[in-house]
Amino acid sequence: MRNRRIRSAATSTATAATVTALMTALALTACGPSDAVGADPKPDSTAAAASTSTDEPDAKASDKPQPPADQNADDGADSNSTGNGSGSKNADTKTNAKSKSKTTTCTGSNTKVTVTEVTRPINHLLVTATNTGSGNCHAYYAPLLGFDDAQSVTQINEDSQPQAVVTLAPGESAYASIALGGDGSPDIAAYKLSVHFAGRDNQGSVGSAANLTLPKGTMISDSTSVSYWQSTMADALVW
């Protein structure tokens, strides 16, 4: 009887222990490994979001692409290039305008005019006009000469007309010869000579005249003539 009670008590104790173990196992299964003692705590979702927000760049700030480092330099170069091109054009325009403005008609104000006696051909004088300006000038047609107080200009030898207008660069000279005797013999004393310059339209003189003193003993005639302006002394003295 006593043995039966002891067995019954032992059986009850074993049964209770088994039930307790089973309940413990079921409880662990329901709660999951994270609730188990000693398991690593599950990271807080708020903290994780904060960490992600701190480590990654702001999306709105990266919407606009950063310009290349040399973009401003390129823009500046392009701007300078355009500016320089425009300046070069303006400079070229000014240079062309200046060149055109400097190419004028030769007159007494932009040339130095001299008159000299020559040995050959005889009874001839040589008129020389040297460009003293800073640009080219055109010596149109023939010099318009006036001896002393003459009321009309000296006649021009039309046969001496050159192929083209004589253009003088600074320092260059144009030449014209005066045939004192013309078709006859010079028999009129002359002392002074005024040299006027023809304009492009050949409608009279333009600009100032050069007033010269003739070589001593100069004699002229009623048929004295002058040649067209020539580019060389030799060409002038042919006439």
Residue frames as a rotation matrix with the C-alpha (Angstrom) as fourth column:
MET 1
0.569 0.822 0.000 0.00
0.822 -0.569 0.000 0.00
0.000 0.000 -1.000 0.00
ARG 2
0.512 -0.490 -0.705 2.77
0.084 -0.789 0.609 2.31
-0.855 -0.371 -0.363 0.97
ASN 3
-0.564 -0.760 0.324 4.74
0.379 0.110 0.919 1.36
-0.733 0.641 0.226 -2.13
ARG 4
-0.083 0.630 0.772 1.70
0.996 0.018 0.092 2.10
0.044 0.777 -0.628 -4.20
ARG 5
0.833 0.383 -0.399 1.43
0.451 -0.888 0.090 5.64
-0.320 -0.255 -0.913 -2.74
ILE 6
0.054 -0.905 -0.421 5.14
0.035 -0.420 0.907 6.26
-0.998 -0.064 0.009 -3.31
ARG 7
-0.610 -0.258 0.749 4.83
0.691 0.288 0.663 5.19
-0.386 0.922 0.002 -6.91
SER 8
0.350 0.851 0.391 1.74
0.934 -0.351 -0.071 7.30
0.077 0.390 -0.917 -7.36
ALA 9
0.732 -0.140 -0.667 3.52
0.174 -0.908 0.381 10.31
-0.659 -0.395 -0.640 -5.90
ALA 10
-0.353 -0.935 -0.006 6.56
0.146 -0.062 0.987 9.70
-0.924 0.348 0.159 -8.09
THR 11
-0.376 0.276 0.884 4.38
0.920 0.227 0.320 9.31
-0.112 0.934 -0.339 -11.12
SER 12
0.714 0.696 -0.077 2.58
0.691 -0.718 -0.081 12.54
-0.112 0.005 -0.994 -10.31
THR 13
0.386 -0.667 -0.637 5.90
0.013 -0.687 0.727 14.37
-0.922 -0.289 -0.257 -9.84
ALA 14
-0.615 -0.648 0.449 7.23
0.407 0.226 0.885 13.08
-0.675 0.727 0.124 -13.17
THR 15
0.000 0.714 0.700 4.04
0.999 -0.027 0.027 13.99
0.038 0.700 -0.714 -14.92
ALA 16
0.816 0.297 -0.496 4.12
0.393 -0.914 0.099 17.50
-0.424 -0.276 -0.862 -13.47
ALA 17
-0.055 -0.930 -0.364 7.75
0.001 -0.364 0.931 17.94
-0.998 0.051 0.021 -14.56
THR 18
-0.580 -0.131 0.804 6.94
0.734 0.346 0.585 16.79
-0.355 0.929 -0.104 -18.08
VAL 19
0.445 0.846 0.295 4.01
0.895 -0.431 -0.115 19.19
0.030 0.315 -0.949 -18.33
THR 20
0.650 -0.259 -0.714 6.14
0.148 -0.879 0.453 22.06
-0.745 -0.400 -0.533 -17.06
ALA 21
-0.456 -0.887 0.073 8.87
0.174 -0.008 0.985 21.32
-0.873 0.461 0.158 -19.63
LEU 22
-0.348 0.396 0.850 6.31
0.933 0.233 0.274 21.08
-0.090 0.888 -0.450 -22.41
MET 23
0.728 0.666 -0.163 4.73
0.664 -0.744 -0.076 24.41
-0.172 -0.053 -0.984 -21.48
THR 24
0.271 -0.726 -0.632 8.14
0.004 -0.655 0.755 26.06
-0.963 -0.207 -0.175 -21.35
ALA 25
-0.656 -0.534 0.534 8.97
0.472 0.261 0.842 24.78
-0.589 0.804 0.081 -24.83
LEU 26
0.072 0.781 0.620 5.67
0.994 -0.108 0.021 25.97
0.083 0.615 -0.784 -26.19
ALA 27
0.763 0.204 -0.613 6.19
0.378 -0.910 0.168 29.40
-0.524 -0.360 -0.772 -24.65
LEU 28
-0.189 -0.929 -0.318 9.66
0.019 -0.327 0.945 29.74
-0.982 0.172 0.080 -26.25
THR 29
-0.599 0.005 0.800 8.31
0.757 0.330 0.565 28.71
-0.261 0.944 -0.201 -29.65
ALA 30
0.432 0.877 0.211 5.49
0.902 -0.421 -0.098 31.27
0.003 0.233 -0.973 -29.52
CYS 31
0.721 -0.157 -0.675 7.69
0.152 -0.914 0.375 34.22
-0.676 -0.373 -0.635 -28.52
GLY 32
0.893 -0.431 0.129 10.47
0.099 -0.093 -0.991 33.64
0.439 0.898 -0.040 -31.07
PRO 33
0.254 -0.901 -0.351 14.27
0.892 0.359 -0.276 33.69
0.375 -0.243 0.895 -30.70
SER 34
-0.277 -0.418 0.865 14.43
0.158 -0.908 -0.388 37.40
0.948 0.029 0.317 -30.13
ASP 35
0.484 0.533 0.694 12.51
-0.600 -0.375 0.707 37.06
0.637 -0.758 0.138 -26.84
ALA 36
0.700 -0.273 -0.660 14.76
0.478 0.865 0.149 34.32
0.531 -0.420 0.736 -25.59
VAL 37
0.894 -0.425 -0.142 17.13
-0.068 -0.441 0.895 35.08
-0.443 -0.790 -0.423 -22.82
GLY 38
0.000 -0.996 0.090 20.58
0.202 0.088 0.975 36.11
-0.979 0.018 0.201 -24.11
ALA 39
0.189 0.096 0.977 19.36
0.971 0.130 -0.200 36.80
-0.147 0.987 -0.069 -27.68
ASP 40
-0.852 -0.522 0.021 20.55
0.512 -0.826 0.234 39.98
-0.105 0.210 0.972 -29.43
PRO 41
-0.150 0.841 -0.519 17.97
0.282 -0.467 -0.838 42.77
-0.948 -0.272 -0.167 -29.16
LYS 42
0.137 0.302 0.943 16.13
0.986 0.051 -0.160 43.67
-0.096 0.952 -0.291 -32.38
PRO 43
-0.851 -0.524 -0.034 17.32
0.519 -0.849 0.097 47.04
-0.080 0.064 0.995 -33.73
ASP 44
-0.093 0.819 -0.567 14.89
0.393 -0.493 -0.776 49.89
-0.915 -0.295 -0.276 -33.27
SER 45
0.135 0.216 0.967 13.32
0.988 0.046 -0.148 50.89
-0.076 0.975 -0.208 -36.63
THR 46
0.969 0.243 -0.034 13.38
0.243 -0.970 -0.010 54.61
-0.035 0.001 -0.999 -35.73
ALA 47
0.399 -0.902 -0.164 17.10
-0.232 -0.272 0.934 54.49
-0.887 -0.335 -0.317 -34.96
ALA 48
-0.215 -0.470 0.856 17.79
0.688 0.550 0.475 52.65
-0.693 0.691 0.204 -38.21
ALA 49
0.551 0.492 0.674 15.86
0.827 -0.432 -0.361 55.23
0.114 0.756 -0.644 -40.21
ALA 50
0.933 -0.244 -0.263 17.76
-0.132 -0.916 0.379 58.03
-0.333 -0.319 -0.887 -38.51
SER 51
0.049 -0.972 0.231 21.06
0.051 0.233 0.971 56.32
-0.997 -0.036 0.061 -39.27
THR 52
-0.055 -0.007 0.998 20.12
0.939 0.341 0.054 55.88
-0.341 0.940 -0.012 -42.93
SER 53
0.849 0.448 0.280 19.05
0.515 -0.821 -0.248 59.50
0.119 0.355 -0.927 -43.23
THR 54
0.733 -0.616 -0.290 22.36
-0.252 -0.641 0.725 60.69
-0.632 -0.458 -0.625 -41.77
ASP 55
-0.108 -0.881 0.461 24.69
0.188 0.437 0.880 58.55
-0.976 0.182 0.118 -43.88
GLU 56
-0.145 0.099 0.984 23.09
0.962 0.245 0.117 59.03
-0.230 0.964 -0.131 -47.35
PRO 57
-0.969 -0.232 -0.085 23.14
0.203 -0.942 0.266 62.38
-0.142 0.241 0.960 -49.34
ASP 58
-0.264 0.911 -0.316 19.93
-0.078 -0.346 -0.935 64.36
-0.961 -0.222 0.163 -49.52
ALA 59
-0.196 0.238 0.951 18.00
0.856 0.514 0.048 63.39
-0.477 0.824 -0.305 -52.67
LYS 60
0.821 0.571 0.018 16.76
0.516 -0.729 -0.450 66.92
-0.243 0.379 -0.893 -53.38
ALA 61
0.467 -0.726 -0.505 20.25
-0.373 -0.679 0.632 68.38
-0.802 -0.107 -0.588 -53.21
SER 62
-0.543 -0.744 0.390 21.47
0.005 0.462 0.887 65.93
-0.840 0.484 -0.247 -55.85
ASP 63
0.444 0.774 0.452 18.59
0.549 0.164 -0.819 66.58
-0.708 0.612 -0.353 -58.28
LYS 64
0.954 -0.155 -0.258 20.59
-0.286 -0.736 -0.614 69.41
-0.094 0.659 -0.746 -59.95
PRO 65
0.665 -0.746 0.034 23.83
0.733 0.644 -0.218 68.07
0.141 0.169 0.975 -61.44
GLN 66
0.464 -0.602 -0.650 26.96
0.198 -0.645 0.738 69.83
-0.863 -0.471 -0.180 -60.36
PRO 67
0.956 -0.121 -0.269 28.52
-0.295 -0.352 -0.889 71.73
0.013 0.928 -0.371 -63.32
PRO 68
0.569 -0.818 -0.079 31.94
0.719 0.542 -0.434 70.63
0.398 0.190 0.898 -64.54
ALA 69
0.342 -0.507 -0.791 34.79
0.703 -0.420 0.574 72.28
-0.623 -0.752 0.213 -62.73
ASP 70
-0.697 -0.714 -0.057 36.02
0.466 -0.513 0.721 73.95
-0.544 0.476 0.691 -65.92
GLN 71
0.098 0.802 0.589 32.63
0.995 -0.074 -0.065 75.16
-0.009 0.593 -0.805 -67.20
ASN 72
0.795 0.196 -0.574 33.15
0.299 -0.950 0.090 78.71
-0.528 -0.243 -0.814 -66.01
ALA 73
-0.187 -0.942 -0.277 36.60
-0.030 -0.277 0.960 78.74
-0.982 0.188 0.023 -67.50
ASP 74
-0.578 0.025 0.816 35.22
0.764 0.367 0.530 77.52
-0.286 0.930 -0.231 -70.84
ASP 75
0.524 0.839 0.148 32.46
0.848 -0.497 -0.185 80.10
-0.081 0.222 -0.972 -70.75
GLY 76
0.560 -0.391 -0.731 35.01
0.020 -0.875 0.483 82.75
-0.828 -0.285 -0.482 -70.00
ALA 77
-0.546 -0.810 0.215 37.21
0.210 0.117 0.971 81.53
-0.811 0.575 0.106 -72.83
ASP 78
-0.223 0.548 0.807 34.28
0.974 0.163 0.158 81.53
-0.045 0.821 -0.570 -75.21
SER 79
0.768 0.549 -0.330 33.31
0.564 -0.824 -0.059 84.98
-0.305 -0.141 -0.942 -74.06
ASN 80
0.163 -0.800 -0.578 36.84
-0.109 -0.597 0.795 86.21
-0.981 -0.067 -0.184 -74.46
SER 81
-0.620 -0.401 0.675 37.12
0.552 0.388 0.738 84.54
-0.557 0.830 -0.019 -77.82
THR 82
0.243 0.801 0.547 33.90
0.969 -0.222 -0.106 86.19
0.036 0.556 -0.830 -78.96
GLY 83
0.778 0.031 -0.627 35.04
0.232 -0.943 0.240 89.50
-0.584 -0.332 -0.741 -77.56
ASN 84
-0.231 -0.955 -0.186 38.43
0.008 -0.194 0.981 89.16
-0.973 0.225 0.052 -79.23
GLY 85
-0.450 0.124 0.884 36.79
0.854 0.349 0.386 88.20
-0.261 0.929 -0.263 -82.55
SER 86
0.649 0.749 0.132 34.47
0.760 -0.633 -0.147 91.18
-0.027 0.195 -0.980 -82.31
GLY 87
0.565 -0.507 -0.651 37.48
-0.006 -0.792 0.611 93.42
-0.825 -0.341 -0.450 -81.36
SER 88
-0.489 -0.766 0.417 39.51
0.382 0.242 0.892 91.95
-0.784 0.595 0.174 -84.23
LYS 89
-0.021 0.563 0.826 36.53
0.999 -0.009 0.032 92.75
0.026 0.826 -0.563 -86.57
ASN 90
0.882 0.365 -0.299 36.21
0.401 -0.913 0.069 96.24
-0.248 -0.181 -0.952 -85.17
ALA 91
0.151 -0.918 -0.367 39.99
0.005 -0.370 0.929 96.65
-0.989 -0.142 -0.051 -85.42
ASP 92
-0.525 -0.325 0.786 39.94
0.717 0.328 0.615 95.45
-0.458 0.887 0.061 -89.04
THR 93
0.418 0.777 0.470 37.06
0.904 -0.409 -0.128 97.78
0.093 0.478 -0.873 -89.85
LYS 94
0.815 -0.158 -0.557 38.85
0.106 -0.906 0.411 100.70
-0.569 -0.394 -0.722 -88.25
THR 95
-0.218 -0.973 0.074 42.08
0.194 0.031 0.981 99.79
-0.957 0.228 0.182 -90.05
ASN 96
-0.324 0.170 0.931 40.29
0.938 0.188 0.292 99.61
-0.125 0.967 -0.220 -93.41
ALA 97
0.750 0.657 0.076 38.49
0.661 -0.749 -0.043 102.87
0.029 0.082 -0.996 -92.72
LYS 98
0.528 -0.639 -0.559 41.74
0.006 -0.656 0.755 104.47
-0.849 -0.402 -0.343 -91.68
SER 99
-0.445 -0.730 0.519 43.50
0.517 0.264 0.814 103.15
-0.731 0.630 0.260 -94.77
LYS 100
0.066 0.556 0.829 40.74
0.987 -0.157 0.026 104.53
0.144 0.817 -0.559 -96.99
SER 101
0.910 0.318 -0.266 40.80
0.373 -0.908 0.192 107.86
-0.180 -0.274 -0.945 -95.23
LYS 102
0.216 -0.920 -0.327 44.55
0.039 -0.327 0.944 108.04
-0.976 -0.217 -0.035 -95.65
THR 103
-0.494 -0.336 0.802 44.40
0.787 0.220 0.577 107.41
-0.370 0.916 0.156 -99.39
THR 104
0.398 0.610 -0.685 43.73
0.336 -0.792 -0.510 110.97
-0.854 -0.028 -0.520 -100.48
THR 105
0.822 -0.131 0.554 44.46
0.497 -0.308 -0.811 113.31
0.277 0.942 -0.188 -103.35
CYS 106
-0.191 -0.947 -0.259 47.95
0.975 -0.213 0.058 114.71
-0.110 -0.242 0.964 -103.43
THR 107
0.835 0.390 0.388 47.96
0.423 -0.906 0.000 118.42
0.352 0.164 -0.921 -102.69
GLY 108
0.132 -0.818 0.560 50.38
-0.128 -0.574 -0.809 121.07
0.983 0.035 -0.180 -101.60
SER 109
0.363 0.081 0.928 49.65
-0.891 -0.261 0.371 120.25
0.272 -0.962 -0.023 -97.95
ASN 110
0.756 -0.077 0.650 50.65
-0.289 0.852 0.437 116.59
-0.587 -0.518 0.622 -98.05
THR 111
0.666 -0.610 0.429 53.55
0.742 0.484 -0.464 116.80
0.075 0.628 0.775 -100.53
LYS 112
0.196 -0.685 -0.702 56.81
0.075 -0.703 0.707 118.60
-0.978 -0.192 -0.086 -100.88
VAL 113
0.818 0.185 0.544 57.09
0.545 0.049 -0.837 120.11
-0.182 0.981 -0.061 -104.37
THR 114
-0.007 -0.865 -0.502 60.30
0.100 -0.500 0.860 121.23
-0.995 -0.044 0.090 -106.05
VAL 115
0.977 0.173 0.122 61.20
0.139 -0.087 -0.987 122.55
-0.160 0.981 -0.109 -109.49
THR 116
0.173 -0.984 -0.039 64.69
0.035 -0.034 0.999 122.03
-0.984 -0.174 0.029 -110.91
GLU 117
0.497 -0.127 -0.858 66.50
-0.839 -0.324 -0.438 122.70
-0.222 0.938 -0.268 -114.15
VAL 118
0.544 -0.328 0.772 67.78
0.223 0.944 0.243 119.72
-0.809 0.040 0.587 -116.12
THR 119
-0.370 -0.782 -0.501 70.54
-0.411 -0.346 0.844 119.53
-0.833 0.518 -0.193 -118.69
ARG 120
-0.896 0.114 -0.429 68.71
-0.365 0.361 0.858 117.10
0.253 0.926 -0.282 -120.95
PRO 121
0.083 -0.036 0.996 66.51
0.974 -0.209 -0.088 117.54
0.211 0.977 0.018 -122.72
ILE 122
-0.878 -0.479 0.006 67.34
0.472 -0.869 -0.150 121.20
0.077 -0.129 0.989 -123.12
ASN 123
-0.732 0.580 0.356 64.87
-0.492 -0.813 0.311 123.91
0.470 0.053 0.881 -122.18
HIS 124
0.152 0.772 -0.618 63.16
0.161 0.597 0.786 121.65
0.975 -0.219 -0.034 -119.69
LEU 125
-0.452 -0.177 0.874 62.35
-0.831 -0.274 -0.485 121.88
0.326 -0.945 -0.024 -115.98
LEU 126
-0.471 0.276 -0.838 61.43
0.247 0.953 0.175 118.97
0.847 -0.125 -0.517 -113.73
VAL 127
-0.059 0.545 0.836 58.65
-0.874 -0.432 0.220 119.22
0.482 -0.718 0.502 -111.16
THR 128
-0.600 -0.181 -0.779 58.84
0.153 0.930 -0.334 116.69
0.785 -0.320 -0.530 -108.32
ALA 129
0.144 0.697 0.703 56.08
-0.822 -0.311 0.477 116.05
0.551 -0.646 0.528 -105.77
THR 130
-0.682 -0.460 -0.568 57.06
-0.041 0.799 -0.600 113.86
0.730 -0.386 -0.564 -102.80
ASN 131
0.395 0.900 -0.186 54.41
0.077 0.169 0.983 112.43
0.915 -0.403 -0.003 -100.50
THR 132
-0.689 -0.625 0.366 55.05
-0.267 -0.251 -0.931 113.72
0.674 -0.739 0.006 -96.97
GLY 133
0.171 0.856 0.487 51.83
-0.900 -0.066 0.431 112.35
0.402 -0.512 0.759 -95.48
SER 134
-0.469 -0.281 0.837 51.24
-0.726 0.663 -0.184 109.20
-0.504 -0.693 -0.515 -93.44
GLY 135
0.129 0.550 0.825 49.16
0.192 0.803 -0.565 107.47
-0.973 0.232 -0.002 -96.13
ASN 136
-0.507 -0.300 0.808 48.94
0.798 0.191 0.571 107.06
-0.326 0.935 0.142 -99.86
CYS 137
0.066 0.566 -0.822 47.88
-0.128 -0.812 -0.570 109.88
-0.990 0.143 0.019 -102.14
HIS 138
0.251 0.132 0.959 46.91
0.866 0.411 -0.284 110.00
-0.432 0.902 -0.012 -105.81
ALA 139
-0.523 -0.420 -0.741 48.58
-0.058 -0.851 0.523 112.39
-0.850 0.317 0.421 -108.21
TYR 140
0.292 0.777 0.558 45.73
0.591 0.312 -0.744 112.85
-0.752 0.546 -0.368 -110.69
TYR 141
0.895 0.210 0.394 46.23
0.446 -0.375 -0.813 113.99
-0.022 0.903 -0.429 -114.27
ALA 142
-0.004 -0.908 0.419 48.86
0.759 -0.276 -0.590 116.71
0.651 0.316 0.690 -114.63
PRO 143
-0.381 -0.156 -0.911 50.05
0.785 -0.575 -0.230 119.57
-0.488 -0.803 0.342 -112.40
LEU 144
0.612 0.610 0.503 48.13
0.758 -0.633 -0.155 122.77
0.224 0.477 -0.850 -112.97
LEU 145
-0.287 -0.907 -0.309 50.85
0.934 -0.336 0.120 125.39
-0.212 -0.254 0.944 -113.42
GLY 146
0.863 0.459 0.210 50.74
0.493 -0.856 -0.155 129.11
0.109 0.237 -0.965 -113.20
PHE 147
-0.208 -0.973 0.101 53.78
0.948 -0.226 -0.225 131.26
0.242 0.049 0.969 -114.05
ASP 148
-0.967 -0.254 0.035 54.00
0.233 -0.927 -0.295 134.57
0.108 -0.277 0.955 -112.27
ASP 149
-0.590 0.776 -0.223 50.71
-0.304 -0.469 -0.830 136.41
-0.748 -0.422 0.512 -112.71
ALA 150
-0.949 0.224 -0.222 49.32
-0.146 0.312 0.939 134.29
0.280 0.923 -0.263 -115.54
GLN 151
-0.354 0.913 0.205 45.53
-0.907 -0.281 -0.313 134.23
-0.228 -0.297 0.927 -115.75
SER 152
0.741 0.575 -0.348 45.32
-0.649 0.746 -0.150 130.70
0.174 0.337 0.925 -117.15
VAL 153
0.497 -0.553 0.668 47.08
-0.230 0.659 0.717 127.44
-0.837 -0.510 0.200 -116.48
THR 154
-0.422 -0.760 -0.494 49.88
-0.782 0.029 0.622 126.14
-0.459 0.649 -0.607 -118.64
GLN 155
0.415 0.608 -0.677 48.74
-0.880 0.458 -0.128 123.83
0.232 0.649 0.725 -121.43
ILE 156
0.158 -0.260 0.953 49.02
-0.542 0.783 0.304 120.07
-0.825 -0.565 -0.017 -120.83
ASN 157
-0.537 -0.419 -0.732 50.69
-0.837 0.373 0.400 117.61
0.106 0.828 -0.551 -123.19
GLU 158
0.413 0.847 0.334 47.88
-0.864 0.481 -0.152 115.08
-0.290 -0.226 0.930 -123.63
ASP 159
0.500 -0.269 -0.823 50.17
-0.458 0.725 -0.515 112.63
0.735 0.634 0.239 -125.35
SER 160
-0.542 -0.835 0.097 51.98
-0.480 0.213 -0.851 112.07
0.690 -0.508 -0.516 -122.05
GLN 161
0.290 0.737 0.611 48.99
-0.943 0.111 0.314 110.53
0.164 -0.667 0.727 -120.25
PRO 162
-0.765 -0.623 0.163 50.13
-0.644 0.746 -0.169 107.34
-0.016 -0.234 -0.972 -118.42
GLN 163
-0.583 0.519 -0.626 48.27
0.028 0.782 0.622 104.04
0.812 0.345 -0.470 -118.31
ALA 164
0.247 0.643 -0.725 47.16
0.805 0.281 0.523 104.56
0.540 -0.713 -0.448 -114.72
VAL 165
0.799 0.078 0.596 46.93
-0.224 -0.881 0.416 107.21
0.558 -0.466 -0.687 -112.05
VAL 166
-0.264 -0.947 -0.182 50.18
0.065 0.171 -0.983 107.64
0.962 -0.272 0.017 -110.15
THR 167
0.857 0.515 -0.012 49.73
-0.001 0.025 1.000 106.64
0.515 -0.857 0.022 -106.52
LEU 168
-0.116 -0.949 0.291 52.35
-0.331 -0.239 -0.913 107.68
0.936 -0.203 -0.287 -104.00
ALA 169
0.538 0.109 -0.836 53.11
0.698 0.499 0.514 105.85
0.473 -0.860 0.192 -100.79
PRO 170
0.963 -0.211 -0.167 54.67
-0.049 -0.749 0.661 107.98
-0.264 -0.628 -0.732 -98.05
GLY 171
0.155 -0.985 -0.071 58.11
-0.107 -0.088 0.990 109.10
-0.982 -0.146 -0.120 -99.24
GLU 172
-0.193 -0.186 0.963 57.49
0.856 0.448 0.258 108.30
-0.480 0.874 0.073 -102.90
SER 173
-0.429 -0.087 -0.899 57.55
-0.146 -0.976 0.164 110.91
-0.891 0.202 0.406 -105.66
ALA 174
0.484 0.534 0.693 55.70
0.727 0.195 -0.658 111.78
-0.487 0.822 -0.294 -108.85
TYR 175
-0.520 -0.782 -0.343 57.37
0.332 -0.555 0.763 113.68
-0.787 0.282 0.548 -111.71
ALA 176
0.690 0.632 0.353 56.27
0.602 -0.232 -0.764 116.02
-0.401 0.740 -0.541 -114.47
SER 177
-0.445 -0.885 0.137 58.40
0.798 -0.323 0.509 117.80
-0.407 0.336 0.850 -117.06
ILE 178
0.565 0.530 -0.632 57.95
0.176 -0.826 -0.535 121.35
-0.806 0.191 -0.560 -118.29
ALA 179
-0.080 -0.531 0.844 58.88
0.990 0.058 0.130 121.95
-0.118 0.845 0.521 -121.91
LEU 180
-0.168 -0.032 -0.985 59.77
0.398 -0.916 -0.038 125.64
-0.902 -0.399 0.166 -121.72
GLY 181
-0.839 -0.254 -0.482 60.04
-0.283 -0.553 0.784 126.27
-0.465 0.794 0.392 -125.45
GLY 182
0.235 0.929 0.287 57.08
-0.120 0.321 -0.939 124.20
-0.965 0.186 0.187 -126.52
ASP 183
0.611 0.052 0.790 56.90
0.727 0.359 -0.586 124.54
-0.314 0.932 0.182 -130.30
GLY 184
0.779 -0.327 0.535 59.07
0.094 -0.782 -0.616 127.63
0.620 0.530 -0.578 -130.29
SER 185
-0.317 -0.929 -0.189 61.86
0.549 -0.018 -0.836 129.27
0.773 -0.369 0.516 -128.38
PRO 186
0.396 0.457 -0.796 61.41
0.918 -0.221 0.329 130.55
-0.026 -0.861 -0.507 -124.80
ASP 187
-0.426 -0.542 0.724 61.63
0.598 -0.769 -0.223 134.29
0.678 0.338 0.652 -124.75
ILE 188
0.390 0.611 0.689 59.60
-0.244 -0.653 0.717 135.38
0.888 -0.448 -0.106 -121.73
ALA 189
-0.712 -0.695 0.097 61.29
-0.240 0.111 -0.964 135.72
0.659 -0.710 -0.246 -118.36
ALA 190
0.497 0.846 -0.192 59.57
-0.104 0.278 0.955 133.96
0.861 -0.455 0.226 -115.50
TYR 191
-0.430 -0.703 0.567 60.33
-0.589 -0.259 -0.766 134.09
0.685 -0.663 -0.302 -111.78
LYS 192
-0.602 0.283 0.746 57.68
-0.666 0.338 -0.665 132.26
-0.440 -0.898 -0.015 -109.85
LEU 193
-0.608 0.402 -0.685 55.65
-0.323 0.663 0.676 129.12
0.726 0.632 -0.273 -110.28
SER 194
-0.279 0.599 0.751 52.48
-0.883 0.146 -0.445 127.97
-0.376 -0.787 0.488 -108.55
VAL 195
-0.833 -0.018 -0.552 51.72
-0.269 0.886 0.377 124.25
0.483 0.463 -0.743 -108.68
HIS 196
-0.129 0.874 0.468 48.10
-0.960 0.008 -0.278 123.21
-0.247 -0.485 0.839 -108.16
PHE 197
-0.946 -0.162 0.280 46.78
-0.136 0.985 0.108 119.65
-0.293 0.064 -0.954 -108.02
ALA 198
-0.458 0.803 -0.380 43.84
-0.662 -0.023 0.749 118.29
0.593 0.595 0.542 -109.99
GLY 199
-0.214 0.488 0.846 41.03
-0.795 0.416 -0.441 116.40
-0.567 -0.767 0.299 -108.30
ARG 200
-0.586 0.002 0.810 39.72
0.167 0.979 0.119 113.02
-0.793 0.205 -0.574 -109.29
ASP 201
0.383 0.844 0.375 36.99
0.624 0.063 -0.779 114.51
-0.681 0.532 -0.502 -111.46
ASN 202
-0.540 -0.726 0.425 39.49
0.815 -0.326 0.478 116.81
-0.209 0.605 0.768 -113.18
GLN 203
0.411 0.749 0.519 37.17
0.778 -0.585 0.229 119.78
0.476 0.310 -0.823 -112.65
GLY 204
0.605 -0.273 0.748 39.78
-0.339 -0.938 -0.068 122.21
0.720 -0.212 -0.660 -111.42
SER 205
-0.445 -0.890 -0.101 42.30
-0.183 0.201 -0.962 122.25
0.877 -0.409 -0.253 -108.59
VAL 206
0.743 0.602 -0.293 41.82
0.154 0.272 0.950 120.90
0.651 -0.751 0.110 -105.08
GLY 207
0.560 -0.521 -0.643 43.60
0.815 0.208 0.541 121.61
-0.148 -0.827 0.542 -101.83
SER 208
0.675 -0.395 -0.624 46.42
-0.113 -0.890 0.442 124.04
-0.730 -0.228 -0.645 -101.37
ALA 209
0.913 -0.405 0.049 49.00
0.071 0.040 -0.997 124.96
0.402 0.913 0.066 -103.99
ALA 210
0.348 -0.892 -0.287 52.78
0.777 0.103 0.622 124.90
-0.525 -0.439 0.729 -103.77
ASN 211
1.000 -0.028 0.004 54.36
-0.023 -0.874 -0.485 128.25
0.017 0.484 -0.875 -104.52
LEU 212
0.450 -0.881 0.146 57.92
0.769 0.465 0.439 128.00
-0.455 -0.085 0.886 -105.82
THR 213
0.471 -0.447 -0.761 60.75
-0.486 -0.851 0.199 130.20
-0.736 0.276 -0.618 -107.02
LEU 214
0.993 -0.063 0.101 61.98
0.119 0.526 -0.842 129.30
0.000 0.848 0.530 -110.48
PRO 215
0.205 -0.978 0.025 65.65
0.860 0.192 0.472 128.69
-0.467 -0.075 0.881 -111.23
LYS 216
0.121 -0.247 -0.961 67.45
-0.084 -0.967 0.238 131.89
-0.989 0.052 -0.138 -112.15
GLY 217
-0.691 -0.424 -0.586 67.28
-0.529 -0.256 0.809 132.77
-0.493 0.869 -0.047 -115.82
THR 218
-0.485 0.575 0.659 64.13
0.571 0.779 -0.260 130.71
-0.663 0.251 -0.706 -116.55
MET 219
-0.721 0.287 -0.631 62.48
-0.613 -0.688 0.388 131.67
-0.323 0.667 0.672 -119.82
ILE 220
-0.327 0.696 0.639 59.11
0.389 0.715 -0.580 130.50
-0.861 0.059 -0.505 -121.06
SER 221
-0.994 0.077 -0.078 57.04
-0.102 -0.388 0.916 130.92
0.041 0.918 0.393 -124.24
ASP 222
-0.296 0.955 -0.026 53.43
-0.948 -0.297 -0.113 131.08
-0.115 -0.009 0.993 -125.27
SER 223
0.402 0.432 -0.807 53.55
-0.615 0.781 0.111 127.37
0.678 0.452 0.580 -126.10
THR 224
-0.694 -0.634 0.342 55.16
-0.665 0.382 -0.642 126.12
0.276 -0.673 -0.686 -122.86
SER 225
0.373 0.824 -0.426 53.59
-0.546 0.567 0.617 122.81
0.750 0.002 0.661 -121.83
VAL 226
-0.369 -0.412 0.833 53.67
-0.915 0.320 -0.248 120.34
-0.164 -0.853 -0.495 -118.95
SER 227
-0.602 0.100 -0.792 53.40
-0.280 0.903 0.326 116.56
0.748 0.418 -0.516 -118.95
TYR 228
0.643 0.761 -0.089 51.11
-0.291 0.350 0.891 114.36
0.709 -0.546 0.446 -116.89
TRP 229
0.289 -0.503 0.815 52.41
-0.917 0.098 0.386 113.10
-0.274 -0.859 -0.433 -113.57
GLN 230
0.400 -0.275 -0.874 54.70
-0.393 0.810 -0.435 110.11
0.828 0.518 0.216 -114.09
SER 231
0.999 0.030 -0.031 56.02
0.011 0.508 0.862 107.53
0.042 -0.861 0.507 -111.66
THR 232
0.295 -0.955 -0.029 59.66
0.840 0.245 0.485 107.95
-0.456 -0.167 0.874 -112.73
MET 233
0.161 -0.359 -0.919 61.87
-0.156 -0.929 0.336 110.85
-0.975 0.089 -0.205 -113.66
ALA 234
-0.824 -0.530 0.203 62.90
0.074 0.254 0.964 109.13
-0.562 0.809 -0.170 -116.89
ASP 235
-0.287 0.802 0.524 59.28
0.949 0.312 0.043 108.79
-0.129 0.509 -0.851 -118.01
ALA 236
0.541 0.522 -0.660 58.63
0.503 -0.830 -0.243 112.43
-0.674 -0.200 -0.711 -117.28
LEU 237
-0.041 -0.680 -0.732 61.64
-0.267 -0.698 0.664 113.71
-0.963 0.223 -0.154 -119.19
VAL 238
-0.502 -0.015 0.864 60.58
0.736 0.517 0.437 111.92
-0.454 0.856 -0.249 -122.36
TRP 239
0.373 0.807 0.458 58.13
0.924 -0.368 -0.106 114.77
0.083 0.463 -0.882 -122.87
